[in-house]
Amino acid sequence: MNEKTGIYQRFGVLLDCSRNAVLTVDTVKKWIDILQKMGYNVLELYTEDTYEVEGEPYFGYLRGRYSGAEIREMDAYAAAHGIELIPCIQTLAHFTNPLKLPRFAEITDVNDILLIDEQKTYEFLDRIFASLAKNFTSRNVHIGMDEAHMVGLGKYLDRYGYCDRFELINRHVARVNEIAEKYGFSVQMWSDMYFRLAAKGDYYRRDVHIPQSVRECVPKNVSLVYWDYYHTGKEHYDRMIGAHCEFQRELWFAGGAWTWTGFAPRTRFAYASLQAAMKSVRENGVKNVLITAWGDDGGECSLFSVLQILYAARRYADGEFDCEKISEGFENLFSVSARDWDLLELPDLLSNSIDFRKLCNASKYLLYADPFLGISDNVPNAFPSIPYGDYAARLAAAKSRTGGYAYLFDTEEKLCRLLEIKAFLGARTRTAYRSGDKNAVAMLVADYGRAKKRAEEFYDAYAKRWHKENKPFGFEVHCIRLGGLITRLEYCKKRLQAYANGELQKIEELEEEILPYYPAPDENELWMGSYRNMISTCEL
């Protein structure tokens, strides 16, 4: 219940099905059942290219795209359970994967951005909307439009010269909206590009007001979606909602369940950011809310790992902020303790005392850190010991209490058991090598063998979890990543053994000094980005 406006018109969840992990139809149906129980009435499946478009065989090619028949099946199931299935697509940027293929070169501006003002772009988008209209019951559509940072600065600039980018964005929005209206759709879009263009790339800068001339050009039937996952102070959300209200367009707010930093969710940060956000949403009369569960960089984290966060967000939105009451309600609904569910964050906790506001994806970069060239070896240097053995034991105990969700805890347990050895293996290796003590080096060889065995066990558990929830497409990336880790552990083990035996005079990689990942102190000093950035400084 919203104190200022009565009730929420739409309160939904966005599940990412574009970052390799495409949920199976049965998994989506399970989510629909869950959302209905928790009081949600909207589900958006984020599909950049993972849905069938008639006449576009390369769109979603080898990516596990949903067929039209699958969409219609999910749509009918959602409708029968009081859930509106809203298509959530892209119509400007975030075409990262399809634009890899030559088929789309003629409609590419730069990077992952479509070429504005190119007629073939709009013919392509028309085919998209025709397919959506055929397969979805809802006539609401989310058209994306976010993070198009280089829009107009690639092929567009070469062809037409520089164009005011506010004008460019609005012209494209108008064209896309015209196509959407042709098929009976009402449009919602992410709002960030308006703010970024006004504030030199900063979405959340203080005291930014979009020029009236720009605001007036946004079609009146286009709803703006203000997304914000990063702040824990209510006043920030109040200010940004106020800035959005200046557009005088229907407004959505999108918060984050924090599933996108690696294998584990950022639970405590999600609680804090959503509490502040929902207080602001209630007071400012925002009627449409979306809680997002993204899968950046490979869809590594199970979206089910944030069930308790989604439940809490719904209770926050209704004005309930008593943690004990919320935990009790969650347990009554799911027959699982919310405190057990919170344990799924453990792999990323460097210590229990770490400031929850610091972004940290330690389990990912410590997992993939190269044993000989670990560019992240000194990132968590304030935490020389992380109790991964204790974390594994706690997750194993919870596994016995979580019924049909035990597989989530089994995967995280095996990740922690691997990290118990692997987390600082590179740093220990460099220290032993630099000491000149070949016996110390020889003693590490067994740890490499143990780490490899545990990596194989984690891989098996992770594969089981993946195939329980997702289509098989996309898992090839994790075969490559985790298979590469296993192979690298064996390779380094053999090199160390050869050095300890005197067959190898030196290990050149270990002769190198590891520089600080952050040259200067940084508020995000516990955070590293994607796999590509953390694995090597070489071409990948």
FENNOR-V607210 format. One record per helix or strand of 2 or more residues. SS is the DSSP state (2 for helix, 1 for strand). FROM is the first residue (numbers start at 1). TO is the last residue. Records with the same first field share a line. If there is no record, write none. Layout:
BEGIN
SS: FROM-TO + FROM-TO
END
This chain:
BEGIN
1: 10-16 + 42-46 + 84-88 + 108-110 + 113-114 + 140-142 + 186-190 + 222-227 + 251-256 + 288-293
2: 25-38 + 68-80 + 98-100 + 102-107 + 119-135 + 155-160 + 165-182 + 192-198 + 212-215 + 234-245 + 267-283 + 303-317 + 323-334 + 338-348 + 362-368 + 388-399 + 403-422 + 425-435 + 438-469 + 475-500 + 508-511 + 531-535
END
